[in-house]
Amino acid sequence: MNMNTEKDDVRIDQWLWAARFFKTRSLAQQAVRGGKVMINGDRPKPARTVKVTDCLEITKGDWHYVIEVKDLAHKRLSPPLAQALYEETKDSVEQRMARQEEQRLLRLSHAKPQTRPNKQQRRQLRALTRG
């Protein structure tokens, strides 16, 4: 299922864009230049070629992915085909799921009240903030 025409000749920024990790190639280039992408433990330049079986570490915001390249592509693919380009490690999936659950619980703990404060509650809040 090799999507490219020239074997083993895909730039890392182009592959990240084709695999749908970044919306644009320029965002992928910025991430690579900024040290957010590692290939086999090395910090690459955007023009570095990626090969099948390379191990990539991608940090995107709060999310961290550790993936193994399974196939190459020069052009952006549909999401199901793009997911076939790589395989995420089990540890990476578990850490990401734990992080998602942590964020979900954090959102629940900071839930907004269902109603606005009444006059008495507003006075109490004002007393707390103004002293």
N, C-alpha and C positions, 0 to 999 in steps of 0.2 A: 504494500500500500504506500509506496514511496511517492509523495505528492510533488516532489521537485523534478526538474528536468536534468540538472547536473548534480550528481551524487556528492554528498559531503561538502557542499559549497553554499551554505546559508549563513548569513551574518546573524549574530546573536540578537540584535535589535529587531531584525526582520522576522526571525523565528518567534520571538516573544510576542510580536504584533500578530503574526499568523496564528499562533496558539491562543490568542485572545486574552493574554495576561494584561495587555495595555491597549487602550482605545486607538492610539495613533503610534506611528513609528517614532515620532519625535519624543513622545512620552517614554517609550522604551529606551531610546538613546539617553535621555536624561537620567533614567533609573540606572542604566549601566554605568554612565559616567559618574553618577553619585555614589557608586559602591553598593547599590541595592541588589545587585545581581552578582553571583559568584559562579564560576564554572570550575568544577573539580577542586574547590578551595582557593582558586586564584581569582583576582579581580581583573576582569577583561576590559578591553576597549570595545566600543560598539561595532567595529568592523571585524572582530574576531569571529571565526567560523565555529559553528556548533556541529557536533557529530553525534550520531546515534550512540547510545550508552553513556553520554556525558551526564554528570550529575550537576543539576542547577539548584542553587539556593536563591530564592526570590523573596525579597521583603517589599511588601506593598502596603503602606500605611501600618496598621496594627497587625496585619496578617503576614505570616512567614510560611513559605512553601518550600519543600525539598522534593524535587522531582527528578525522574530519569527520562531522558529523551528517548522516545521509541521510534520516531519517524521525523522526517524533515518536510518543510513546506516553504515555498517562496511567497505564496499569496495567502491572504486572509481566508479562512475557511469557516463554514457554518459551525456552530457550537458543538454538535455531536462529532463532527470530523476533527475539530480542533482538539477535543478531549482525547482523541485517539493518538495524538502526536506525543503524548507524555503519560507517565504513570507516577502518581504521587506515592511517596513511601508511607508505610503504615504509621510510623511514629509521627510524621508530619500531619496526617489526617487526624490522629488522636489528639495531638496538641491543638490543632485548629478547632476541633469540636469542643475541647475543654475550654478554650478561649471564648467560643461562641456562647457556651453555657454560662461562663463567668459574666460576660457582658449582658446576657439576658437577665440574670439574677440582679445585676447592678441596676439595670433599667427598672426592674420591678421594685427594688428597694427605694428608688427615687421617684416613685409614681406620684403624679399630681393628684391633689384632692379632687373629688368628683364635683364639689360645689364651691362657689366663692365663699370667702369668710363673711360671716354676718357682722353687724356693727360692733358687737362685744368682742368678737375675735379680732377684728381690725384694730380696735383700741389696744388689745393685749399685744398684738404684733408690733404696733407703733411704740408701745412702752418698752418692748424688748430691744428694738432697733435704736430708738432715740435715748433710752436710758431713763 
